[in-house]
Amino acid sequence: MEAARTRQIAYALTSFLLGVWAFIKVNAISGPVFEPIIAACTNPDISIDEFASKTGYHAYEPRVGLGVLNVLVCLITQFLLQLRETYPAGILVWGGVIVVSFPMAIVCVTEAGRAGSRGPIRYPVIMGLLYQILGVSVVFPMIWVPSFIFGEGKRGSPLTSFRIIMSAVMLLPSIIMTVVVFSAPTDSHLWTTCAGMLGGPILALIGLILFTDISSDLPATEQNIKNSSHAVKNVYKVLMVVCFVGWYILVAICYQSYGTSVGNIWRDIWVDANSSVAFMTIDVGVLYLGLLIFISYRSDELKAAKALLLTPILGPATALCLVMKEVEDETEFDSQQDEKKKEY
């Protein structure tokens, strides 16, 4: 027990410190740039209708902020505009975060429904709002991973088909709106609305459809465990294809613009990058590392090493999905063995 506790503390602390580093870094990069934007967005003397003409910033759609998070929508609209106008670096880093967030989303939704889970991991909507407000590179390693380590539910406990299917379906709006934001005219109302929704509260609130889910009350029979595990693995299989295609679209864009010059790519996404691009570069890297920490704790270090080694070939998200599917295989077997022991 002592060794297990030490392992928990070691992994939780490592992940927490990664999130702290990300928080310090993104604030150092974006803070000075965001301050005047936030000041304009919160200025009570500027009406929404006059915002663009009086500030020089892009107009924003307050309705998607639901009243309480209009400042966030205003800020994210300017943020996404800068990414859109910084081609190809902007789409490379934003697309990278979207793709890498797919396996993270499946993990967050499924683990929230496990019997016995407790703490922040039980509330994906709240976590989603924090991702939007503070950044996924901060919240996932700093809050979600340590919360999972100390609040994990029963491994392999069954989930409803509804929760498993919705964990994947809820990814569709972010894909659609990303396509719109990086293709539609930026002076259109469609672009403004999608930009506000993509970084605002609405995406996170989609998770409210899981409010009535009864996964944690399902009996842990061998058949329920088997059906649930197979469904989760099928989701990972589908995502492997989606992530592979998405990643190589980004690779193609990268190759068209930079050829094989890694130095030029690094210059544009980090060394000489504007604040929005640099922010998203941190998001991609830290989210990926956070998921490797999760896999390493959830299974073992060899599984994380396998994902790392497969990343250059399959892309980070596909490699993560492949390994997570293998972890689910192991979990299903262990859970079924536990249930058989109980029968005797």
TAGI-V844418 format. One record per helix or strand of 3 or more residues. SS is the DSSP state (2 for helix, 1 for strand). FROM is the first residue (numbers start at 0). TO is the last residue. If there is no record, write none. Layout:
ss->{SS/SS}
from->{FROM/FROM}
to->{TO/TO}
This chain:
ss->{2/2/2/2/2/2/2/2/2/2/2/2/2/2/2/2/2/2}
from->{1/50/61/69/88/118/123/135/160/171/188/201/214/221/261/274/300/315}
to->{40/54/64/84/111/121/133/150/168/180/198/209/216/257/270/297/313/342}
